[in-house]
Structures are given as structure tokens and as C-alpha cells.
Amino acid sequence: MKAIEQGIITPTTKRRMEQLENKLAEINDKILIEQYKEQKKLTKEKIS
């Protein structure tokens, strides 16, 4: 991160950063999906 902050970026570091950002977005999407599923679960209390 310090190298990027200083403006040192190469095609390789740019590509890797994009890969990591895409992975982070995928993980965040999966978290949201699981949170939604958890909210929609039926419990004994919700049925009664």
C-alpha cells in the first residue's frame, strides 16, 4: 500500500490489486446473501 500511495504502480501490481478488489466484492456479496438468508429463516416463534 505504501508503494501505491507513493505512486509506484506497475501493470503487475495493478492487476493484482484489481484481483483482490474483485475477490473482496465477491466475499461482500456472499456475506449479504447469507445475512438475508438468516433473516428469512423460519423459527418456532415466527410461526406461532
C-alpha positions in Angstrom: 0.0 0.0 0.0 2.8 2.4 0.8 4.3 1.9 -2.7 0.9 2.7 -4.3 0.4 5.7 -2.0 3.8 7.0 -3.3 2.7 6.5 -6.9 4.8 3.3 -7.5 2.5 1.1 -9.6 3.3 -1.4 -12.3 1.0 -3.5 -14.5 1.6 -6.4 -12.2 0.7 -4.6 -9.0 -2.4 -3.0 -10.8 -3.6 -6.4 -12.0 -3.1 -8.0 -8.5 -4.9 -5.1 -6.8 -7.8 -5.5 -9.2 -7.9 -9.2 -8.5 -8.0 -8.6 -4.8 -10.7 -5.9 -5.1 -12.8 -8.3 -7.2 -12.4 -11.1 -4.5 -13.4 -8.6 -1.8 -16.5 -7.7 -3.7 -17.4 -11.4 -4.1 -16.9 -12.0 -0.4 -19.1 -9.0 0.5 -21.8 -10.2 -1.9 -21.7 -13.7 -0.2 -21.9 -12.1 3.2 -25.0 -10.1 2.2 -26.7 -13.2 0.8 -26.1 -15.2 4.0 -27.3 -12.3 6.1 -30.5 -12.2 4.0 -31.0 -16.0 4.3 -30.5 -15.7 8.1 -33.2 -13.1 8.3 -35.7 -15.2 6.3 -35.3 -18.3 8.4 -38.5 -19.5 10.0 -38.3 -20.0 13.7 -40.8 -21.5 16.1 -41.5 -18.0 17.4 -42.2 -16.6 14.0 -44.7 -19.4 13.2 -46.7 -19.1 16.4 
